[in-house]
């Protein structure tokens, strides 16, 4: 359930209890914490099991980050011969090659990590990534050493997002449009027009999903036209004009942005579903030429076609390379959904679940994982690779702070020996400034504690 249906571990335990009770099956239900260890053991097993060495591996790599200074390098792999056709990658298509938490990362460290990974699969034919600074430096050094065999591909989604960011980040019309969207959301969410509220954008990588705002803008324009031509009578005309009529000023701009997004979506979909080959450029160029485009959209089309010409030229004759690394971004999202609030507290051993989510999980795989990997193994891995987590540090500091800041509601007999008379000179050592300022109160409370304990 956790792997296939994305349920929480607590939910999976409760569901099992309901099913066993419903069908009167006499079996014990594993605690959710037991399920957590099972998931970690499966992930550890998949990551560390022997891989088939070959010269056609594709590595999909990225860093996962959470609160704290740690990063976790994740390497997924798939053989070129196993790349699906006419569809994007699925979790079951890829194999976890490595998962490496580190306190610090730079190009040299990434390079060493990639060299170490070659011991599992051999030297890869392709590496695809998002051009993050650390990754890019490490990949470039790796490629320079293995340029006869390995090529590097820039993820198409990050490429299109970088183009859109360049075009829109400093565009005054786009800025004003976003401001109006934010105000409108606040104005309509508690009214009869709540259905018309703009969608939320990502807080990070927001240029990867601007299409939802452009689509929303088109829908509101159509709604306003419909209400003008054929009023439903159910909604206040005054409210509609006050809250939504501003969007009419952006009619031309929304059409322009929609044009740009049409180009981006065709290119992304084509690369995501069919990869990069010597046929890619002609196929996408023919499809894009069927569109009626504005000037900005034409510029974006030409830039993307030039990019595809360079990237697809890296493929050999009759070879298809992977052009999208979205599978790894999706995987990080699934991991954070599993962790829920814990994802805000830094990495824990549950990061091993990334290995469990991908590749095919059969009964035999689970059986082998349970037989080969013990709970002690994943606990030791967590201790050695992750060490003290942000959450454990927080707990220690909070406990330490609480112990050093006593109040009248705290019983000193929990922390101090009530039969021992503390000299005034030692008050600051035991109780800090609070003790010096409240010496008389402390003496009275200590005496009361001694009486209550029969001392």
C-alpha positions, 0 to 999 in steps of 0.5 A: 500500500505504501509503495503502490498506493502512496498511503502513509505507514500508519494508514497501511497498518490500520487498513490491514487491521480492518481487513483482517478483522473484517474477514476474521483472519487470525493474524497479528497486524504489524505496527507502523514502525515495523513497516518503516523498517521493512521499507528501509530494508527493501530500499537498502537491498535494491540500492546495494544488490548487484547490478548488470554491468553494461555500456548502455546505462543512463544515469539520472542524477540529482541532489535531494535537500531538506532543512539542514546542511546535508544533501543526498545524491541520488543516482537512478539508472536504466539501460538504453535498450530498456527505454520505453517508447511513446511514454515517459518513464515510470518508477518501475522502469528505473533501478536505484544505483546509489544514494549518498547523504553528505554533509558537504558537496562540491564538484570534486566530491560529486566526481568521486561519487560518480567514479565510485558508482561505475563499480556497480554499472560500468561507465554509463553511456549517458548522464542526465541532470539539471545543471545544478552547480555541484552536479555540473562541475562533477559531471563535467570532470567525469565527462572529460575523463570518459568523453569517448563513451559518455555524454551529458544531457540537460533535462528538457524541463529545466531548459524550458523553465530557464527560458521562461524565467528569462522572458518573464522574471523582469517582465512588468506585465507578468509581475502585475498579473501575478500581483493581481492573482495574489490579491484576487485569491484573497478577495474571492476565497470566502465569497460566492466567487471562490471557484474562480480563485487563481491556483497556487504556484510553487514556492520553488522552481515556479517557472516549471508550472506557470502554465496553470496560471495561463490556463486559469487566465484563459478560463476566467476570460471565457467565463467573463465572456459567457456571463456577459453574453448569457448571464447565469443570474446566479452570481452578482454582476457587481462582484464579478466586475469588482473582483475579476474584470481586471483580467480583461486588460491582460487579454493580449498578454494571456494569449501571448503567454499561452502561445509560449506555453504551447511551444514549451509543452509540445517540446517537453511532451515530445522529448519526455515520450520519445527521447532524443534521437536523429529523428527528434528535431524533424518530428518536433519542428513539423509539429511546431510549424503547424502552430500560429505563433506570436513573435516571442513564441517564435523566438522560443521555438527557434531557441528550443529547436537549436537546443534539440539539434545540439542535444540529439546530435549526441545520439549515435545512429539508431540510438535513442537517448533519455531527454527528461529527468522528471522521474527523479523530481517526482520521486523526491516529491513522493518521498516528501509526501511519505515523510509529511511533516518530518521532511521539514526536520531533515534527513532520517533513515527513511531516505532509504525508501527512495530505493524501495519506490523504484524498480519492480517490487515482487514477492521474491524481491521482498523475501530476499530483502527481508532475508539479506538485510536486517534491521540492524543493518539499516540502523547502522547505515543511518548512524554512519551515513546520516549521523545525528539528525536535525530533529535529534539535535533539536530535542537535545537543545530543547531539553537542555534549555528547559533544564537550565530555565527552571520555573515555579511550576517545575519540581526541583526534586526531579533534577536535584537531590532535595536532601542536599543543602546547596550553598548560596555560592553554588546557586548560580551554578545550579540555577543560573541567573534565575536562581540568584534573583529568586534565592528566597523563593528557591529555598522555600520551594526546596524546603517544601519538596523535602517535606513532601518527600518525608525528608 
